[in-house]
Amino acid sequence: MGQPQSKPRFLQPGDHIYCEREGGLYDHHGIYVGDDMVIHLQGKAKKLEPLPECRKCKDKRVQNGEIAKVCIDCFLRGEKPRIYDYGVPLNKFRFRKRGTCCPHYSKPPHEVINKATYFVEGASFGDYDMFNNNCENFAVYCKTGCADGYQIVGFLEKGSLATAAVAASLGGPPGIVLCAASMAIYGTSKVVTGLN
């Protein structure tokens, strides 16, 4: 039994969508703005590459530095779209996969689309940073006005729990210290996300 995911429904303009990358290693996030187009923050490496030719995007495609507006097919790259949930109660949020939902409430769709469009038309969202300014931060900011992201926190939680398990099996003073440090990281991630 896996963790709860978004309930299936048709995409609506203003939805925050995400899809798996690298076989599920991480998720990529963007704002669906309608007309089969998505606005998203891409990494620095993508900024340097010209966007590949696409019959569907054609002249509707726009790129402003690290922000790009592309067709949904180019965004998904063959993966299944999922809809990021907003206003998730904390008692449910704590059990959901990080990077799939948020306890904050979303702005109305027209405000979300206006904010994403504002960035693709020339405003800077800042340089991409995997930890502090990534695609999830961009999409959550467009939806809520807060640049929160939870996917990286989820990686820290998983890593700290795995390290704690290994440390506990080592035993002795080094194992105790490593286990305590790992659990401190895990506890800090819960405080950061408001789940203490």
C-alpha positions in Angstrom: 0.0 0.0 0.0 1.5 3.3 -1.1 1.1 6.8 0.2 -2.1 8.6 -0.8 -1.8 10.6 -4.0 -3.9 13.3 -5.6 -7.4 12.2 -6.6 -7.6 11.8 -10.4 -9.4 14.6 -12.3 -9.0 16.6 -15.5 -6.4 19.4 -15.5 -7.8 22.9 -14.9 -6.0 26.2 -15.7 -4.2 27.3 -12.6 -3.4 23.7 -11.4 0.0 23.0 -10.0 1.0 19.8 -11.7 4.0 17.5 -11.3 5.5 14.4 -12.8 8.2 11.9 -12.1 11.7 12.4 -13.5 14.6 9.8 -13.6 12.3 6.9 -12.9 10.8 8.5 -9.7 14.0 9.8 -8.2 12.4 13.2 -8.0 9.3 15.1 -9.3 9.2 18.1 -11.7 6.7 20.8 -11.0 4.9 23.5 -13.0 1.7 25.5 -13.4 -0.8 24.4 -16.0 -2.1 27.6 -17.6 -4.6 26.1 -20.1 -4.4 25.6 -23.9 -2.2 22.5 -23.1 0.6 24.8 -21.9 2.7 24.7 -18.7 4.9 27.4 -17.1 7.8 26.0 -15.0 11.2 26.8 -13.5 14.0 24.8 -15.1 17.5 24.3 -13.9 20.5 26.2 -15.1 21.6 23.5 -17.5 18.3 23.7 -19.3 18.5 27.5 -19.5 21.7 27.1 -21.7 20.1 24.6 -24.1 17.7 25.8 -26.8 14.2 24.3 -26.4 13.8 21.2 -28.6 11.5 21.6 -31.7 7.9 20.6 -31.0 5.0 20.7 -33.3 2.6 21.2 -30.5 4.4 24.2 -28.9 5.3 26.0 -32.1 5.0 29.7 -31.6 3.3 29.5 -28.2 6.5 28.5 -26.5 8.3 31.2 -24.4 11.5 31.2 -22.4 12.7 33.8 -20.0 16.0 32.7 -18.5 15.1 29.7 -16.3 11.3 30.1 -16.6 9.8 28.4 -19.6 6.3 28.1 -21.1 6.0 24.8 -23.0 3.3 22.4 -24.1 2.2 19.8 -21.6 3.9 17.0 -23.7 7.3 18.7 -23.5 6.8 19.3 -19.8 5.7 15.7 -19.0 8.2 13.9 -21.3 5.9 10.9 -21.5 5.2 10.7 -17.8 1.8 10.9 -16.1 0.6 14.3 -14.8 -0.4 14.5 -11.2 -2.1 17.4 -9.5 -0.5 18.9 -6.4 -3.0 19.3 -3.5 -3.5 22.5 -1.5 -5.2 23.0 1.9 -4.3 19.5 3.1 -4.9 19.3 6.8 -1.7 18.7 8.9 -3.0 15.4 10.2 -3.1 14.1 6.6 -0.1 16.1 5.2 2.3 14.4 7.6 1.5 11.0 6.0 1.7 12.2 2.3 4.7 11.9 0.1 6.7 15.2 0.3 6.4 17.3 -2.8 2.8 16.2 -3.6 0.8 18.5 -1.4 0.8 21.6 0.8 -1.1 22.7 3.9 -1.4 26.3 2.5 -4.5 27.3 0.6 -4.3 28.2 -3.0 -5.1 31.5 -4.6 -7.9 31.6 -7.3 -6.8 30.1 -10.7 -6.7 33.5 -12.5 -4.3 34.9 -9.9 -2.1 31.8 -10.2 -2.0 32.1 -14.0 -1.2 35.8 -13.8 1.7 35.2 -11.4 3.2 32.4 -13.5 2.7 34.6 -16.7 4.4 37.6 -14.9 7.5 35.5 -14.5 7.6 34.1 -18.0 7.1 37.5 -19.5 10.2 39.1 -17.9 10.2 39.2 -14.1 13.0 37.1 -12.4 12.2 34.4 -9.9 15.9 34.2 -9.1 18.5 31.7 -10.0 17.6 28.0 -9.8 18.9 26.4 -6.6 18.0 22.7 -5.8 17.5 23.4 -2.1 16.0 26.9 -1.9 14.7 28.0 -5.3 13.5 25.0 -7.4 10.6 24.1 -9.6 8.4 23.2 -6.6 9.2 26.5 -4.9 8.2 28.3 -8.0 4.9 26.5 -8.4 3.9 26.8 -4.7 4.8 30.5 -4.9 2.5 31.1 -7.9 -0.3 29.2 -6.0 0.1 30.7 -2.5 2.6 33.6 -2.5 4.9 31.5 -0.2 7.9 29.8 -1.9 7.7 26.7 0.2 8.8 23.4 -1.0 8.6 20.0 0.6 10.2 17.5 -1.8 13.8 18.3 -0.5 12.6 18.0 3.1 11.3 14.6 2.2 14.7 13.5 1.0 16.3 14.8 4.2 13.7 12.9 6.3 14.2 9.6 4.4 18.0 10.0 4.5 18.1 10.8 8.2 15.9 7.8 9.1 18.0 5.5 7.0 21.2 6.8 8.6 19.7 6.4 12.0 18.8 2.8 11.3 22.3 2.0 10.2 23.8 3.9 13.1 21.7 2.0 15.6 22.9 -1.3 14.2 26.5 -0.2 14.7 26.0 0.2 18.4 28.5 1.7 20.8 29.3 5.4 21.2 29.8 6.2 17.5 26.5 4.5 16.6 24.7 6.5 19.4 26.2 9.8 18.2 25.4 9.2 14.6 21.9 8.0 15.4 21.2 11.1 17.6 22.5 13.4 14.8 20.3 11.7 12.2 17.2 11.9 14.4 18.0 15.6 15.1 18.0 16.2 11.3 14.7 14.3 11.1 13.2 16.3 14.0 14.3 19.6 12.5 12.7 18.7 9.1 9.4 18.1 11.0 9.7 21.5 12.7 10.5 23.2 9.5 7.3 21.8 7.9 5.2 22.5 11.0 4.7 18.8 11.8 6.3 18.6 15.2 
